[in-house]
Amino acid sequence: MFDELAQLTYVDRPTGSRLFGARRYRFGLRVTASRRALRATVMLSLGAVWLAASAPCFGETGATPAAQNNAHPTRIVLKLTPGAMTATKSVATANRRVYGQRSGAIDWHASLPAQLSDRIQAWRASGARLAVARPLANKRVAQHYGLNRTLVLDVPPGTDAAAMVADLMALRDDIEYAEVEQWGQVAALIPNDADFCEQYGMNNTGESCGACVNGFCDSGPLQSCLVDSECRDPMGTADADIDAPEAWAMHTGDPGTVTIAIIDTGVTPHTEFGARLLPGINLVDGEDLTDTRDGCPHGTHVAGIAAASGNNGLGVAGVTWGANILPVRVFGGSNPCGGSATNVAEGIMWAVDNGADICNISLQFCSGSQVLEDAVNYAHDNGVLVVSAAGNSNACGFRNFVVYPARYANSMAVSATTDNDVLANFSNFGSQLDVAAPGSNIYSTWPQLVCVGGIDAGAECFSDLQCRDGGVCSTNLGGTYHFLSGTSMATPHVTGLAALIKSFEPTLTADEIRLLITVTADDLGAIGADNSFGAGRINANEALLAASVLPRILQSDPPSGAIDARQPFDADGTNEDGWLFVDMTMLGDTSGVVREDFTVDQFGGFTGAPFVVAVQNGLDVVRVILSRRVTPGARTIITHTLSGTSVSLGYLPGDVTENGTTDITDLIELGRTLIVSPGTGLDRSLDINRSGLITTLDLLREIDLLNGGGAYDPYINSSLPGV
């Protein structure tokens, strides 16, 4: 049984109508990427400003914006001298006793040295506060850089901030430096493609983007308008997308460096493809081998999601803008949207032999085929990544089953999400899933063919069979655009990202790209990998950031965040159940990795443990062997210093402050978090009961941990979420 995957929802529209930092990945790795020379033209310095990812695309030119004035008009940052800080702290302590406030919230303005206080009042500043109100863990480093002496002043609008800074800098006994607060935005590139606002999967602003045409909105209820902005309605969830603009600020895909094979119903020439649409092959029985036009149509839509030209002022933008598209027509004939597993298998192998780097298979079979699995394995063993759709329930009659070929181990399986980051109601799911991607109501390229000659001249067609009396179905090279839904549409988002990564870092292998996309996905649903989203919905920005430093730790065994099986920690150190070595899967060539590339730190125990490093298989696994076992109650961090990536082991449950013990400070910190940001599930180290949210139940669980008495039992033989 076979069927094409798209649920056809025809909605025609006129043509043309951070600096790298720490991130918590699914495997619990704290990844801190260092600088590298990015090939993309992008400034990532603190002073650079780019278009915000959430900014509406109406009226954007798509050109890289020039640097703008980043000064915050109503804030001044200053650092006190050590002497001024000593006097200030003594007064502040007295104020705290009076006001009962924590150190970051007291009236620092009234605590400053008299001369400085008078000068600030002369500028009508409303007050002063610590720039970092929360005490920093490493007090020695904080004091070295004066972070505990850095204050922020709020000043009235219209203040000559530059003059105020110069005035304050004259007080050299009290002021080490003063500067105007800087304001930045996310590094993002919003392309000027006319219908980019329809592409929530790339950049979701949480609203629809109807246009004002002849005085009326062209979508939604009948509504008069003067400008496009009057036609935007709340829709979806902001940032439920793959963060494509942020990734494009680094790289958009070098032209011609990567080839994507669209193994599908064909790909019809379109203005969004141009010369990047290569000569392919038609493997449908009885048809011209050279005719790879889309007969369903389906493959053209898929190709546009992965690789439509971006920033060209037309239609849509693909995930990558420069990849070659190799059309391989395997479905067609009398059933233009169906075909045989043998044809698909032959198409995969032909694509591999003809230069494909990645194969997109937005097709599904409800039963397995040995020849199809052999073809997938052939691609894998030749270094070609296969990305396949998880399937739609309307074809096989059930949803809790990943279809073929996505089900095969050497194929990357993709489910579909909506504009609210939930599983689409048509998407299949199962344990074989790798990742998820937007797949509901996706706007992309569409073939436009018309009959030339015969009695049907001028009529739209998909094949010569529809043009009677000798007419020929010929391509309108301009093409058009349509909405479609399906895991067919989710799959090319992943394929396009794989091509973008390959163009950005050509040395990466197919397996490394697959792993990279997986570990950088945004976790959705249940914590960790699950049957609905796999590792999560893909994130193009995080994937490129992670690809920018080689080699680097991707995952480890035991996994980062794991604790020892025997709890609680025995203080005398006799528990020998801790780990003696850790196997790390690393990205890139590890043949040159040596022991000096790593540091090992343990807290609550000892520091600076000596170790040796053995490189296994000469490929991608490095074993770090410690001189003594990782004690389960101690926080042990093994860091690859060149990339800044690390593995953290042996945390105690409830060690919110990460100091190696579970104590009253953790309870206080958890309580503070509940007050400041209740219900958030972003910081999993605070999710004590692992429910996915931070609630008062976590506070009660923390109290249980402090009281002991078997409180650690639920954590036996388990791993905590990463920190």
Secondary structure as UniProt FT lines:
FT   STRAND          2..4
FT   STRAND          7..8
FT   TURN            15..16
FT   STRAND          23..24
FT   TURN            26..27
FT   STRAND          30..31
FT   TURN            46..47
FT   TURN            53..54
FT   TURN            58..59
FT   STRAND          71..80
FT   HELIX           82..99
FT   TURN            103..105
FT   HELIX           108..111
FT   HELIX           114..122
FT   TURN            123..124
FT   STRAND          127..130
FT   HELIX           139..144
FT   TURN            145..146
FT   HELIX           147..149
FT   STRAND          150..154
FT   TURN            157..158
FT   HELIX           161..169
FT   TURN            172..174
FT   STRAND          175..182
FT   TURN            194..195
FT   HELIX           196..198
FT   TURN            200..202
FT   STRAND          212..213
FT   TURN            214..215
FT   STRAND          216..217
FT   HELIX           228..231
FT   TURN            238..239
FT   HELIX           244..248
FT   TURN            249..250
FT   TURN            255..256
FT   STRAND          259..264
FT   TURN            271..273
FT   HELIX           274..276
FT   STRAND          281..282
FT   TURN            285..286
FT   TURN            289..290
FT   HELIX           299..307
FT   STRAND          324..329
FT   TURN            333..334
FT   TURN            336..337
FT   HELIX           341..353
FT   TURN            354..355
FT   STRAND          358..361
FT   STRAND          363..365
FT   HELIX           370..381
FT   TURN            382..383
FT   STRAND          385..389
FT   HELIX           393..396
FT   TURN            405..407
FT   TURN            409..410
FT   STRAND          412..417
FT   TURN            419..420
FT   TURN            425..426
FT   TURN            431..432
FT   STRAND          435..438
FT   STRAND          442..446
FT   STRAND          449..452
FT   TURN            455..458
FT   STRAND          460..461
FT   HELIX           464..466
FT   TURN            469..470
FT   STRAND          472..475
FT   TURN            477..478
FT   STRAND          480..485
FT   HELIX           487..504
FT   TURN            506..507
FT   HELIX           510..519
FT   TURN            531..533
FT   HELIX           540..547
FT   STRAND          552..557
FT   TURN            560..561
FT   TURN            571..572
FT   STRAND          581..587
FT   TURN            591..592
FT   HELIX           595..597
FT   STRAND          598..603
FT   STRAND          611..616
FT   TURN            617..620
FT   STRAND          621..626
FT   TURN            632..633
FT   STRAND          635..640
FT   TURN            641..644
FT   STRAND          645..649
FT   TURN            653..654
FT   TURN            656..657
FT   HELIX           664..676
FT   TURN            678..679
FT   HELIX           684..686
FT   TURN            688..689
FT   HELIX           696..707
FT   TURN            711..712
FT   HELIX           713..715
FT   TURN            716..717
//
